[in-house]
């Protein structure tokens, strides 16, 4: 009896229609705002991130540069360029953009962490130690390493060594006589990833 009253009540059907229309309008506005109304630099930056996660570094670099053409002061875009160059083994350009990221924001710890990774890959361990140490001083969370959500996104099944682990290892090796140091171990170096924040 009560359900018949609800369905025959004209106000009830008007309220249901208004609710459905409002839901559709709100959902449409959210989709428009999220996908269509997004600034172009953000679209290119996010496309760069997607390409980077897929290990398509040429494409990520191209998208980061498109984003950079709209906003030369965004440290995340600049660091994306530097990380892409690093993965393409273009260390000279990578250094140039890491330096620009640090000049843009001297407190941006991931730039220092990734600069440490870059010097580590170049076997310049003194500078690697220096930049790992600076990154950890600026952001203690970097010592925890890759967050489980990032590991899921990057499909990293084993927890990679953190920059804290690598810094400790390098410092321990530097205490040994030079002929006993083992600073570069290929399988450990390959596990060292760069940091995105």
NORZIQUI-V148532 format. One record per run of one state. SS is the DSSP state (H for helix, E for strand, C for the rest). FROM is the first residue (numbers start at 0). LEN is the number of residues. Records with the same first field share a line. If there is no record, write none. Layout:
SS: FROM-LEN ; FROM-LEN
This chain:
C: 0-1 ; 8-1 ; 36-3 ; 53-3 ; 70-4 ; 87-3 ; 104-4 ; 121-3 ; 138-1 ; 144-3 ; 154-8 ; 174-3 ; 180-5 ; 191-6
H: 1-7 ; 9-27 ; 39-14 ; 56-14 ; 74-13 ; 90-14 ; 108-13 ; 124-14 ; 139-5 ; 147-7 ; 162-12 ; 177-3 ; 185-6
